[in-house]
Amino acid sequence: MIRKEMLYKALGIDINTKALITFVGAGGKTSAIFSLGEELIKLGKKVLITTTTAIYYPQASPILKRVVGLGEVEKISQEMPLKTMVVAGNKITSEGKLKGFKGEEIDKIFQSNSFEFILVEGDGAHCKSIKAPEAYEPVIPECTSFLVAVVGMDVIRKSVNEQNIHRIDRFIEITGARRGGIINSSMLIKLISHPRGSFKNCAKGCRRVLILNKADSNKDKMRAFYIKVLLKVLQPRVKSVIASLKGAYVYGRDYSSS
C-alpha cells in the first residue's frame, strides 16, 4: 500500500522539540531541506536554513527571507513574520553562491534559541545523484541531533563515471566498484553502511536518517524498498525513508508495493 506522508513525520521529527538537522549526500538535499522547511513554517515554527559549505542563493519570496552575516541572523530572528523561513550565510561569493557559517557558529545560533529548527546543508554534490565524502567532508555542527543522508535512486543502472558520481575515487574505494561498470543496489548499501560513507562523521548520539529519493518510477520504488529492507538488518540504527520529492511524495512506512 502506498501512503503519502509529511516529510517531518517520515523523518521522525518531534515538532515540539527544537532540533538542528544536517543534510548530506546527493540526489535531492536542497529539495529535502526546503520541503521540510515549508512544512515546519506552516506549523508555525521558526526555521533557519544555512550551510557549512556553499549553496546557490535562492530567490526571496513571501515565505523566504535572505540575510547575510551573523548579526543579521539575530536581528531577523526577532522580527520575522509568521510562516516565514530564513536563509542565511556569511557572504555572497563571486559565483553568486551563499557561503555558509562555520559549524561552531551554527551551534551558537542554535544555542541562542532564536530558531526552533535549523536545517543545514553539510556538503556539496555538484548536482549529482550520488556521492562519497572527501576526507574533509562533511562539516557537521556539534549540536546536530539528526543527520539526514540523501541518495538518488535514479543512479542505479547508470555507469560508474564522473558524470554520475561526485567524488568518484572515494566512491570506488568504499564500494569496490570499477570505472565503467554499472551502479547497483549493493554499491549503494556499501556506501550507506561504510564508516567513511554516507554517515561519515556522525556523532554517537545523533539520529541517522536515510532518504532514498528520486523513487519516481515503479522500478526505483521497488529498488528503494529492497535497500530499505536490507538496511533494517545491516544498519538497524538507520531509519530509511522512500521519497519522490520532485513529485512531492514521501512514501509512508507501510509502503510495500507499487
C-alpha positions as CSV (number, residue, x, y, z in Angstrom):
1,M,0.0,0.0,0.0
2,I,1.2,3.5,-0.8
3,R,0.6,6.3,1.7
4,K,1.7,9.8,1.3
5,E,3.3,11.2,4.4
6,M,4.6,14.6,5.6
7,L,8.4,14.6,5.4
8,Y,8.8,15.7,9.0
9,K,6.8,12.7,10.2
10,A,8.6,10.3,8.0
11,L,12.0,11.6,9.4
12,G,10.7,11.1,12.9
13,I,11.0,14.8,13.9
14,D,9.1,15.9,17.0
15,I,7.8,19.4,16.1
16,N,7.6,20.3,19.8
17,T,11.4,19.8,20.3
18,K,13.8,22.1,18.8
19,A,16.4,20.5,16.5
20,L,19.5,21.1,14.4
21,I,19.2,18.9,11.3
22,T,22.1,18.4,9.0
23,F,21.7,17.1,5.4
24,V,24.5,15.3,3.5
25,G,24.8,13.3,0.3
26,A,23.4,13.8,-3.1
27,G,20.3,13.4,-5.1
28,G,17.9,16.0,-3.6
29,K,19.5,17.5,-0.5
30,T,18.3,21.0,-1.3
31,S,14.8,19.8,-2.2
32,A,14.6,17.9,1.1
33,I,15.7,20.9,3.1
34,F,13.3,23.4,1.6
35,S,10.4,20.8,1.6
36,L,11.0,20.3,5.3
37,G,11.3,24.0,5.9
38,E,8.0,24.7,4.3
39,E,6.3,22.0,6.3
40,L,7.7,23.4,9.6
41,I,6.8,27.0,8.9
42,K,3.2,26.0,8.1
43,L,3.1,24.5,11.5
44,G,4.1,27.9,12.9
45,K,7.8,27.1,13.6
46,K,10.7,29.5,13.3
47,V,13.1,28.0,10.7
48,L,16.6,28.9,9.6
49,I,18.3,27.3,6.6
50,T,22.0,27.6,6.2
51,T,25.1,25.6,5.2
52,T,28.7,24.8,6.3
53,T,29.7,24.9,2.6
54,A,28.2,27.0,-0.2
55,I,24.7,26.8,-1.8
56,Y,23.0,28.7,-4.6
57,Y,21.4,31.8,-3.2
58,P,17.7,31.3,-3.5
59,Q,15.2,33.9,-4.7
60,A,13.4,35.8,-2.0
61,S,9.7,35.1,-1.7
62,P,6.8,35.8,0.6
63,I,7.8,32.8,2.7
64,L,11.6,33.1,2.4
65,K,13.8,35.9,3.7
66,R,17.5,36.1,2.8
67,V,20.2,37.6,5.2
68,V,23.9,37.7,5.2
69,G,26.0,37.9,8.3
70,L,25.7,36.6,11.9
71,G,24.4,39.9,13.2
72,E,21.6,40.0,10.6
73,V,20.5,36.4,11.6
74,E,20.0,37.5,15.2
75,K,18.2,40.7,14.1
76,I,15.8,39.0,11.7
77,S,15.0,36.2,14.2
78,Q,13.4,38.9,16.4
79,E,11.4,40.5,13.6
80,M,10.4,37.7,11.2
81,P,6.7,37.3,10.5
82,L,4.9,34.0,11.0
83,K,5.1,31.3,8.4
84,T,8.4,32.6,7.0
85,M,11.8,30.8,6.9
86,V,15.2,32.5,6.8
87,V,18.1,31.5,4.5
88,A,21.4,32.8,5.9
89,G,25.1,32.7,5.3
90,N,28.3,34.5,5.9
91,K,28.8,36.1,2.4
92,I,27.9,36.0,-1.3
93,T,30.7,34.6,-3.4
94,S,31.8,35.9,-6.8
95,E,29.9,33.0,-8.4
96,G,26.7,34.2,-6.7
97,K,26.6,31.4,-4.1
98,L,25.8,31.8,-0.5
99,K,28.9,30.8,1.6
100,G,27.8,29.4,4.9
101,F,28.9,29.6,8.5
102,K,31.4,27.6,10.5
103,G,30.0,24.6,12.4
104,E,30.6,26.3,15.8
105,E,28.8,29.5,14.6
106,I,25.7,27.5,13.7
107,D,25.9,25.8,17.1
108,K,25.9,29.2,18.8
109,I,22.8,30.3,16.8
110,F,21.1,27.1,17.8
111,Q,22.0,27.5,21.5
112,S,20.6,31.1,21.4
113,N,17.1,29.6,20.9
114,S,16.4,32.2,18.2
115,F,15.0,29.4,15.9
116,E,13.2,26.2,16.7
117,F,14.7,24.4,13.7
118,I,17.9,24.9,11.9
119,L,18.4,23.0,8.6
120,V,22.0,22.7,7.5
121,E,23.5,21.6,4.2
122,G,26.7,19.9,5.3
123,D,28.4,19.1,1.9
124,G,28.2,19.7,-1.8
125,A,27.3,17.3,-4.6
126,H,27.6,19.2,-7.9
127,C,24.0,18.3,-8.9
128,K,24.8,14.6,-8.9
129,S,22.5,11.8,-7.6
130,I,25.2,10.1,-5.5
131,K,28.5,11.0,-3.8
132,A,31.1,9.7,-1.4
133,P,32.6,12.2,1.0
134,E,36.1,13.5,0.7
135,A,38.5,13.4,3.7
136,Y,37.4,16.9,4.8
137,E,33.7,16.3,4.3
138,P,31.0,16.6,5.6
139,V,31.2,19.5,8.1
140,I,28.6,18.7,10.8
141,P,27.8,21.2,13.6
142,E,28.2,19.5,17.0
143,C,24.7,20.3,18.1
144,T,23.2,18.2,15.2
145,S,20.5,15.9,16.5
146,F,19.5,14.4,13.1
147,L,22.0,13.6,10.3
148,V,19.9,13.0,7.1
149,A,21.8,11.4,4.2
150,V,20.2,11.6,0.8
151,V,20.8,9.2,-2.1
152,G,19.2,9.4,-5.6
153,M,17.7,6.2,-6.8
154,D,17.8,7.2,-10.4
155,V,21.6,6.5,-10.4
156,I,21.1,2.7,-10.4
157,R,21.9,1.0,-13.7
158,K,24.0,4.1,-14.8
159,S,27.7,4.0,-15.4
160,V,30.4,4.4,-12.8
161,N,31.9,7.7,-14.1
162,E,32.3,11.3,-13.2
163,Q,29.1,12.4,-14.9
164,N,27.0,10.3,-12.5
165,I,29.1,10.3,-9.3
166,H,30.6,13.1,-7.2
167,R,34.0,12.2,-5.7
168,I,34.2,9.0,-7.8
169,D,37.6,8.0,-6.4
170,R,36.2,7.9,-2.9
171,F,33.1,6.0,-4.2
172,I,35.3,3.3,-5.8
173,E,37.4,3.0,-2.6
174,I,34.3,2.4,-0.5
175,T,32.2,0.3,-2.8
176,G,34.8,-1.7,-4.8
177,A,33.2,-0.5,-8.0
178,R,35.2,-0.2,-11.2
179,R,35.2,2.7,-13.6
180,G,32.8,2.0,-16.5
181,G,30.9,-0.6,-14.5
182,I,27.2,-0.4,-13.7
183,I,25.9,1.1,-10.4
184,N,23.8,-1.3,-8.5
185,S,21.9,-1.6,-5.2
186,S,24.7,-3.4,-3.5
187,M,27.1,-0.4,-4.1
188,L,24.6,1.9,-2.5
189,I,24.2,-0.3,0.5
190,K,28.0,-0.4,0.9
191,L,28.2,3.4,0.6
192,I,25.5,3.9,3.2
193,S,27.0,1.3,5.6
194,H,30.7,2.2,5.4
195,P,32.3,4.3,8.2
196,R,33.6,6.7,5.5
197,G,30.4,6.6,3.6
198,S,27.0,8.4,3.8
199,F,27.0,8.8,7.6
200,K,30.7,9.8,8.0
201,N,31.4,12.0,11.0
202,C,28.0,11.2,12.6
203,A,28.2,11.7,16.3
204,K,27.4,8.7,18.5
205,G,24.1,10.2,19.9
206,C,22.9,11.6,16.6
207,R,19.9,10.0,14.9
208,R,20.7,8.7,11.4
209,V,18.0,9.0,8.7
210,L,18.4,8.0,5.1
211,I,16.2,9.5,2.3
212,L,16.1,7.2,-0.8
213,N,15.0,10.0,-3.1
214,K,14.1,10.0,-6.8
215,A,12.0,6.9,-6.4
216,D,9.9,8.3,-9.3
217,S,9.3,5.1,-11.3
218,N,7.9,1.8,-10.0
219,K,11.3,0.1,-10.6
220,D,13.0,2.7,-8.5
221,K,10.4,2.4,-5.8
222,M,11.0,-1.3,-5.5
223,R,14.8,-0.9,-5.6
224,A,14.5,1.6,-2.7
225,F,12.2,-0.8,-0.8
226,Y,14.8,-3.6,-1.3
227,I,17.6,-1.4,0.1
228,K,15.4,-0.3,3.0
229,V,14.6,-3.9,4.0
230,L,18.3,-4.9,3.9
231,L,19.4,-1.9,5.9
232,K,17.0,-2.9,8.7
233,V,19.3,-5.9,9.2
234,L,22.6,-4.4,8.3
235,Q,22.2,-0.9,9.8
236,P,19.4,-1.1,12.4
237,R,20.3,2.4,13.6
238,V,19.4,4.0,10.3
239,K,15.8,5.0,9.6
240,S,15.1,4.8,5.9
241,V,12.5,6.9,4.0
242,I,11.5,6.4,0.4
243,A,10.6,9.5,-1.4
244,S,10.0,11.3,-4.7
245,L,10.5,14.8,-3.6
246,K,10.2,16.1,-7.2
247,G,6.7,14.7,-7.2
248,A,6.1,15.9,-3.7
249,Y,5.7,12.3,-2.4
250,V,7.1,10.7,0.7
251,Y,6.0,7.1,0.9
252,G,4.6,6.0,4.2
253,R,6.1,3.5,6.5
254,D,3.6,0.9,5.3
255,Y,4.9,1.1,1.7
256,S,5.3,-2.4,0.4
257,S,4.4,-2.4,-3.3
258,S,3.7,-0.1,-6.2
